[in-house]
Amino acid sequence: MTGIFSGSLLGYGATHASLHPVHVTLAVLAAGVLNAASNALNQICDLTNDRINKPHRPLPGGALSMRQAWTFTAATYVLALAMVAVVNLETFAIYVIAALATFAYSAPPVRLKRHPIGSNLIIALIRGWLLKVAGWAAVATVLHSIEPWYIGSIYFVFLLGATTTKDFADIEGDRAAGCITLPVKYGATWSARAITPSFLLPWLMMPLGLALHVLSGNRLAILLLSVIMLTWGAYVAYLINKDPHRLVTEGENHPSWHHMYWMMMVGHLGLAGAYLIHNPGLQIW
């Protein structure tokens, strides 16, 4: 929801298009509902995994029946798409693609979650790239500018590696269910090293976007955000690589897990803020 909201602010700041609060609100709420639908579908399809990894969840714990879970899933998918259909065609189309992608991630026969690269790619697409583009589309068209797509690619690169942090603690159940994540296939140490660039490269793409004249936000604010996020990302990468096996034993309690989500929030809102600050045409490059 934060990603969609900040994406709307980016679109408004870049294009100065008319901001329709109802449309933005619907897009934001629809993102939350679609996320609920996606999580519900994933838990239905991950029942084998969760019996080992997260037995306290509603399905393996017996608090919900499979029929109740499917009813909730269907209702939330329909509600999310109905809400966003009111906004505009571009936003609706992006949400439909995102909804289909969640099925490709969780559900057979595709079930990209079983593949170490495919799973990361699809999550980065939905929760990174399309998230920012959808938020922008709620305010202004995304068909005539590379800017929203470039911004989305920043968060795509971040999540391409950062999303693996959730897989370390799930190795046992994922292996039993045939989900070959990076930690399952390559182990904790190799996987920690492999995802390190995703905590650094996205924030270098910000000054690169300024140099290429792709990003139109306040240049000084974007550069400052880039430095903050790059320093923060280096620290998180250090935590991950210092003792990769702690990720396996501590899971969501590992500091890097919390840092990853806070980095997403600050990255979203920080860049949006840079687009709302008046840009006096400061010549940095």
DASULQUI-V649358 format. One record per helix or strand of 2 or more residues. SS is the DSSP state (hx for helix, st for strand). FROM is the first residue (numbers start at 1). TO is the last residue. If there is no record, write none. Layout:
# DASULQUI-V649358
SS,FROM,TO / SS,FROM,TO
This chain:
# DASULQUI-V649358
hx,2,15 / hx,21,45 / hx,47,53 / hx,58,61 / hx,66,85 / hx,89,106 / hx,112,114 / hx,116,137 / hx,147,166 / hx,168,177 / hx,182,186 / hx,188,199 / hx,201,211 / hx,219,242 / hx,244,253 / hx,255,276
